[in-house]
Each structure stands twice: as structure tokens, then as C-alpha cells.
């Protein structure tokens, strides 16, 4: 199994590791270009995608309480920033792309909601120590340069209050050892071998790519342990549904059985390590 430390020297079939500044510039540039169409691109199509999205939303939003100070890292167009603000949380959204933040701002305004939106870097958070009760990041951590991962997790610990939690969602490297195709591909496709996210069929007619590095359960445990944080929940998302054809899941009885099975075992080792994606909660100790 390849860990993120090993990946520092094997970021592609023959490509040298990309410098952090280069990775960030590429990610920023791509999202500046696709911001206006991003919300049209991200939803998948079919029962498997619907089940994946519902599990992701339930995991995150069921853990957010009114009045909590929440930092949404890599918030993009506000896919979770907006619903967390709806729940009454005091939300700050951080993203590299100003264009993506502009889209989030428009959505918040349209719903009469407020959030503090900041352009910035996860590896150097522009916030004082112990500023937040919760830090969230859903699908954005895969764009972090590999060399910056320790710094990002150190920054999360720094800005969390004692007893604060991080909630995240990432693609599972372990599954990529067995299945290199993108099960949920629509127009944005994960290239497992090249370690890139490919943006196809854009409005401009061009195709873009941005570095994209998945995490294994071992990676996440190691990164949190280094910062003295404790993983309290590691949930597999789409442990079974990802392997079934939409034609099969289109049968309501089958879909209900799959959902029930996944709900029963999604937090249970080793089944939880086999999720197509991983949903994780980690806590910063109070002392």
C-alpha cells in the first residue's frame, strides 16, 4: 500500500513531485475557470450518487449545532457552508479561489444568510489560535500538496478550541488499489494513476486538470495522531453501493437493503475502511 509519505516521490507514473506553490496555483486557476458552472458539474446521476451524497450530508450536518463557530476549509461555492449557516452555525468559509467564494456569497445572499468568506490557504490559516468549535472539509483536502499535509493538520489543531472537532470527507486510497476507474464520474473524473482530477466537457470546450491525492485510513490516523488529536469516528461511505450498477440499485427493495446494510456496518472495522470515500471525525483533547 502506498502512503502519502511514499507518494512524495511517486506522484505519477514518471512525474516528479510537484512543488506546493505549483499545485496551489493550478488548483486556484482551474476553479477560477469552472466556478460559474461548478454547481452544475458536481451532482452525479443515479441511485449510487444519490446515496453517496445523502450519507455525506447526514454525516456532516447531523454534527453541527446552532451557535457553533465553524470553519469550512475549501468551501468552494458553499455546498456545505450554506446549509451549516441555515442550521444557525457561525460559519467561516475559506477557499483558494475568489471566483468560487463569489458564488458562495451569492447563494448566501439569496437565502438571507451570512458567513465570513475568506480567500486563503489551508496550510497558513489566517485565524487566531482556538478560534473554532468545528473545522470541516469535504472533498477539498485531496487538493492539498502532499508536502503541505502535516502543516494543514497542524493548523487545524491550532485553530480548534480544546474539545473541538474536525469533520472531513476524502477519497479512499485503499479502494484505489483495487478499482482505478471513477465510480462516480460524470464530467469531473479522478485519474488514479496520474493523481489528478480531470475537468471534462467544460463550457469553454477546454479540459482542465488539478492535482488530486487520496487518503488511506492509515494516513488520516497518522496525521491526526501527530497533532495529538483522536479519531473518534471513521465511517466508510459507499462501502457496497459503489460496487453495484445503478440498474441494480434502481430497484427500491435492493436500494433499501443496501442502505440498511451500509448504515449497520459503516462505522465497524474493517468494513468502514472499505468505503469508496472516508468520513472522519477527530477531536482535539481538552487538556
PyMOL commands that set and color helices and strands:
alter all, ss='L'
color gray80, all
select helices_A, chain A and resi 4-7+20-42+47-61+81-86+98-110+122-124+141-143+146-159+173-176+217-226+241-243+246-249+252-265+271-274
alter helices_A, ss='H'
color red, helices_A
select strands_A, chain A and resi 69-73+90-95+116-119+132-138+160-171+188-191+196-199+208-211+229-237+277-284
alter strands_A, ss='S'
color yellow, strands_A
deselect
rebuild
show_as cartoon
